[in-house]
């Protein structure tokens, strides 16, 4: 291998065998590798885009750049830095999705994230949706990235039933081509089904039946409060009693609406 050099100095190697891909890194996107390879054919391996590895040659950041360089046979530029991990190396970077962070934390032993992946696989729900549908409290990007997401404490049968109602709603929104699409798959909508099911305050069938008549009046707003009120209008349709308001829902289930406070997180 190369002679000792100072930390953070850019190094170069054409021995691709010394580099190791990490299991907890995000999944390889072959089209991204191909696009990068085409760029490198024209401009080479840009020093400012050197990959970052640890002292054991595990690739912390830049696996797509490494594979692109390898595919066209040009030397890899790299920096050794043992202080970085997947999260720190990708702080504030675009293109790193929720499922990338969930995979990272699961591979590194976070039991909630392991459980989340198992639930999503069993119920055939995309992980990027599952982190909101199956979260104990209203999640956000910071919570997911930082490893602080907690999975709902429901039985397998309860989770399957809740999922059934959500998927039926999403299919209806898709089939009717309701716009915006977020009314079917928005993170707030996902969590609303979580809240509605766990609250045990009303029959999910009533909402499912009523939306077939009232979907044209459904209005989108990113606010979870607004969306719950919209969904409750549908649920309360033609009810003379047992009507549910947003405030009665919150009063009975205050913990459902709390967002955990975490420190700012980092990205891949």
N, C-alpha and C positions, 0 to 999 in steps of 0.2 A: 504494500500500500504506500501512500505518499509519505514524504518526510513530515515531521512535526511542523505545524504552522500555527500562528497565533489564532486565537478564537475569533470567529466571524470573518476570517480571510477567505476570499473566494478561491476554491480549489477546482481542479479539472480532472476528470477520469473517463476513459473509454472502456474500463472494466465494469460492465454492467452487473456482473455477478456479485459485486461487493455490496450492492444496494438491496435493501429488504423492504417489501411492502408490508404495512401493518394491518392486522385484522380489524382494528378499531377505527381505521380511516374510512372515509366515505366510499361508496361503491364506484367502481371504475366506469366511466362513460366513454365508450369506444368512439363515438362521433366527436367528442371533445378532444380525445387523443389525436384523431385524424386531422381535425382543424388546426391543432397546435403544430402537428408535424408539417403541414402545408406551409404554415407561417415560418417555421424554422428552416425550411428549404430555401426561403428567400432571404431571411435576416440572421439565421443562425440562432444560437442559444444566447439570449440577452442576459448579460451579467446581472442586471437589476432584478431578473426573474430567477436567480439561482435557487435550486431546491434547498430545503433545510432538513438536515438529518441530525440524529444524535451520535454519540461516539461509537455506537455499535452499528452504525450505518442503516438504522431504521429510518425510513422516510417519514418525517413529521408533516411536511408541507411540500407539495409539488409532485405528487405521484403521477399526475397526468403529463406534466412536463417531462418527467423522467422517461415515461413510456414512449412519448412522442420522439424524444431524442434517440432513444434506443431503436425505434422502428426505422429511422432513416440513417442510423449509424454515425451520429455526430457525438462528440464528447459531452458529458454532463457537467454542468457547473453547479457547485454545491457549497454550502456553508455548514459547519458543524456547530451545533448549539444544544447543549444538554438541558438548558433552562426552559425549553419550549415543549408543549404538548399540543395535541390537536386543537384544544380550545384556545390557548394563548396564541398559537401560530395563525389563527384565522379571525382574530378580533376585527369586527366591523367589515368583514369581507362579504360581498354579495355572492349569491349562488350556492351558499351552504344552507341546506334545507333542514326542516325539523327532524326528518328521519335520519339525517347524517349525525346529528347530536344524540338522538335516541340510540342509534347503533353504537356510537362511541361509549356512552355511559353503560349500556347493556354489556358490551364486551368487557368492560372494566369492572363488572360485578355489581352494578346498581340494581337491586332486586326489583324496585318499582318499574324500571325500564325493561328489565327482563320479562316481568309479568305483562307489561304493556304490549311487547312484541308478541307474546304468546296469545293474548286476548285478540289482538288484531288478526293474527294468522287464523285462529280458530273461527272467528266471525267474518272473515273475508272483508276486512275493512282496512283501507290504506292507513299506514302508520301516521301520516301527516294529518289525517282526520282523527284517528284514534286518540291522539294526545289531547284532544279537546273533548271528544265524546266520552272518554273513560277517565277523565281527571277528577280527583276528589274535590278540588276547588278550581275556580276559573283560572285557567293557565294563561300565560303570555310567553312571548319569545324568550325573555330573560329567564323565566323559570325553567323552560324546557332546556335551554342551553346550559344552565348552571347545574343541572342534575337534581333539582329540587321538586320536580313533578311527583305527585303522589297519586297512585291509582285508586279508583273507587273501591270500596269494600262491599261488593255485592257477590252473590253466588254466581256460578257459571250460567245457571238457568235464567237468573234475573238479567245478567248482562246480555244474554242472547235475545231475551224478550225486548229489552230496551233497544237493542240494535235493530231488531225487526221493525219496530215502529219508525226509527230514523230512516232506514233504507227504503221503507215504503214511501215516506215523505219525499225523500230525495228523488226517487224514481218518478213520483207524480210531478214534481217540479220540472224534471228533465223531459218527461213525456209531453207536458203542456207547454214546454219551451218558455217557462216563466222567466222574466228578466227583472233584476240581474240574477245571474246564476248563483250568487252567494246566498239567495233565499233557500237554496238546497244544501250547499256545502260550506257556507261561511262558518268561521270558528265560533261565532256567537250562536248561530243556529245549532251547531253540534252540541254546544254546552247546554242550550235550552232543553234539548231532549233529555240530557243527563238530569237537569234540575226537575223537569216535569215528571220524569219517571220516578226519581227518588223521593219526590215530595209526597207521593201517595195521596194527593189531594183531589185527584180527579181521574176519570177514565181516559186513557190514551185513545181508545176507540172513538170517543166523541170528537176529539180534535181531528182524527183521521177521516171521519165521515163528513164533518162540516167543511173541511178545506176543499172538498170537491165542489161545493157550492159557492164558496167565498174567495177562492184563490185570486180572482181578478182584482179584488180590493186590497190584496196584501201589498204593503209598502216596505221598501228596504231602507234601513238606516243602520249604520255600523254599531250604534249604541245597543247594548244588550237589554237595557231597560225598555227602549222603544220597541224592540223586536218581541220581547216577552208580552208587552201590552198588545201588540198586533196579533200575536198568536192567541192571547187570551180572548180577544174580540171574537176570534173564530171559535174558540172552545165554548164561549158563553152564548153563542148564537141561539136565540129562541129559548134560552133558559129563564124561567121565572124564579127559580130558586137555585141554591148551590152555585151561584155565580162566584167566580174567583177574581180578585183584583191583584195587581202587581204587589201592592203593599201587604196584602194578607199573605201572599206567597213568601215575601221577604221576612215578615214577622215570624212565620212558622219555621222558616228554614234560613236563618241569617248566615249560617256558615257556608251555604252554597254560593253566596255572592261575594265572598272575600277573596281577594287576590293576594297571594303570599308576597311579602316584600323580600326581595333578594338584592344582593349587590349586582352591579352591572356585570354582565357576562362577556366572554370572549368567544371568537369564532374560528372555523377552518377556512 
